[in-house]
Amino acid sequence: MSATLRCALALALVAIGCGTPDTPTPAAAVDSYFRDLARDPIRTLPLLTPRFHQQHGLGVVTAAEAQRLAHGNAQKASDPVDAAGIDRLQLGWLAVQSRDSFHALRNRLTVTPDTVWEDGANAVVVVRVQPDGAASFEQRFALSRSAADGAWRIESVEQQGVVAESLAAAFVAHPSETTRRRLAQPGGRPSR
């Protein structure tokens, strides 16, 4: 089955509510995120909200859109994102996550839970991410759920304490357009 067909199938299952993750606690949702991050990125989609995808900013574009972006006509982050835009952000997330080099780097990350805060339908989970041979950094997840017994889903991710030597690992732990641009700067290390 082609990657495009698998992505379309996964998006369809997410859209109709199938494949909802078994995440009885916020910490379980974060654990599932890291477990599936490079091993099977399609499994991360039910863990993530549309807000998460708007935050990371990685999307697929047509050739015409790429040309407009190259000339500085990018969409503003504050512009509304329609349903097709969310699909493009989800596909952008999967395209980045499917890289073989991510799997190798992800396997060398040690993720240690730090704190969990839960208040009804909202939660925050903080973990310490230790790349092999590089400085550790903190990754903070904001999560929500729609019902008291519903699955926890990740709304956003923030990273703190990322230094140049851990930038590639930070990109693997939470790919975003902002981090991709930092890696592309002189002195940044390529994401492979």
N, C-alpha and C positions, 0 to 999 in steps of 0.2 A: 504494500500500500504506500503510495507516495506521501511525502511529508505534507504537501498541500492538502491532500484528502484527509490525512489524520488531523491536521489543524482544523479543517472545516467540521469534521465530525466532533471533535472536542468542543468547539465553540457551539455547535448545535446542542450537544448534551448539556452544556452549561446553561444555555439560553432556556431550555425547557426544565431545568432544575434537576436533571439526572446527574449522578456523579458527585452529589454533595458530600464533602469530606466528613469523616467521622472525627470531629474536633470538639470533644466535650469540655475542654478547657482552653484558655488562651495559649498556655504553654504547649499544648498538644498541636495547635495550629502552627505555631512557630517551628516546632520540631518537624512537622510534616513539610513545611516550607523548605527547610534546609535539607531534609532527606531527599526530596524530589527535585531540588533545585537543578542539579546537573544530571542526575540519574534518569529522570523522566519528566521533563519540564511541562508537558501537557497536564500532568497531575497537579501542578501548582495553580492552574486557572480557577478551579472552584474555591480555592483558598483566598482569592484576591477580588477586591471590589473594583468597580469602574473608577472610583476615586484613586485607588492605588495606581491604576494604569495611566491616569492623567498625570499623576505625580512623576512617574519614571520618565515619561516623555519619549520613549523609544517607539517609533511607529514605522510601518511600511508606507512607501510613497510611490506614486507613478513616476515615469520618466519626466513628464511635464512638471510635476510638483518638485522633483529633485532639481530641475533647472531653475524654478522660481526660488527655491531655498538657497541655491548657489549664488543667486543675485540679491540676497538679503530680504526676500519677501516672505519670511516665515510667519506662520500663524502665531499670534500672541498667546501666551499661556493663559491669559484671562478670558480668551474667546471660548464660547461654549463648544463642547464636543458632542456631536450627534452620535446616534447608535452605530453608524458606519465607522465613525472615528474611533469609538471604543474597540470595535473589531480590529481595526488597523493597529491600535495600540497593543491589543492582545497578541496579534500576529508578530508585531515588532518585538515584544517581550520573548515570544517563543523562538524567533529567529536568532536572537542573541543567545538565549539559553541553550540552544541546540549545538553550540560549538563544542567540538571534541575537547579542546584545551580546557574548557570550563570544568569538565568532569575530573580531569587530573588535578587541577588546582583546588576544586571543591573538596576532593578527597584528602587534601593536605590541610584543610581548615579544621581547627578544633573550636567547637562552639560550646560555651559554658553558660548555662542560665544564671542570671544575676538576680533580678527582681521581677515580680509579677504583681500588678495592681489591677483589681477588678471591681467594677461598680455597676452592677446590673447589666446593661447592654453595651458597656464600653470597658475596654481593658488596655493596659500597657504592659508589654513584656520587653525586658532589657536583657540582652545577652552580650557576652564578651566573645569576640571572634579573634582567634589567634592563628594567623597564617604561619605556615612552616618557615622558620628563619626570619620572620619580619615582626615589626611591632604590632601589638594587638590594638583593637579598636572596639568601640561600643556600637551596637546596633539596637535601635529602639523601635519597636513595632507598636502602632496604634491599631487596635482591633475593635470590631463591633459585631453584634448579632441582632437579628430582627425579632427574635422571641426568646423567652427565658430558657427554653430547651433547644434553641437553634444552634447551628454550627457557627463557630467563630470565624470571621473573615478579616483579612488584613486590609486596613484602610490606607496606611502610609508607613514609610520606613525613614528613619533618620539615622545618620552615622555621625559619631563624634570620635575624635582622636585619630583620624586617618592621616598618616604621613606618607611621604613619597614612596617609601619602601613597601608600604602595604596598600597602595592605591589599586594595583591590579586585583588583589584579593578583595578589596572593598567593592570593586566593580563586579566581581563574580558573586559576592554575597548579596549585592543589590544593584543590578545594572540600572544605570540611569543616564540620560543624555548629559547631565551636568558632569558626572564622573567620566563619561566617554570623552567629553571635551577636555577635561583635565589631563587625561591620558594622552591626548593628541598634542598637547602643548610641548614645546621643547623641554626635555628633562623628564617628561612623563614616560612611563613604560607602556609599550603596546599591549593591548588586550589579547593579542594573538588571534 
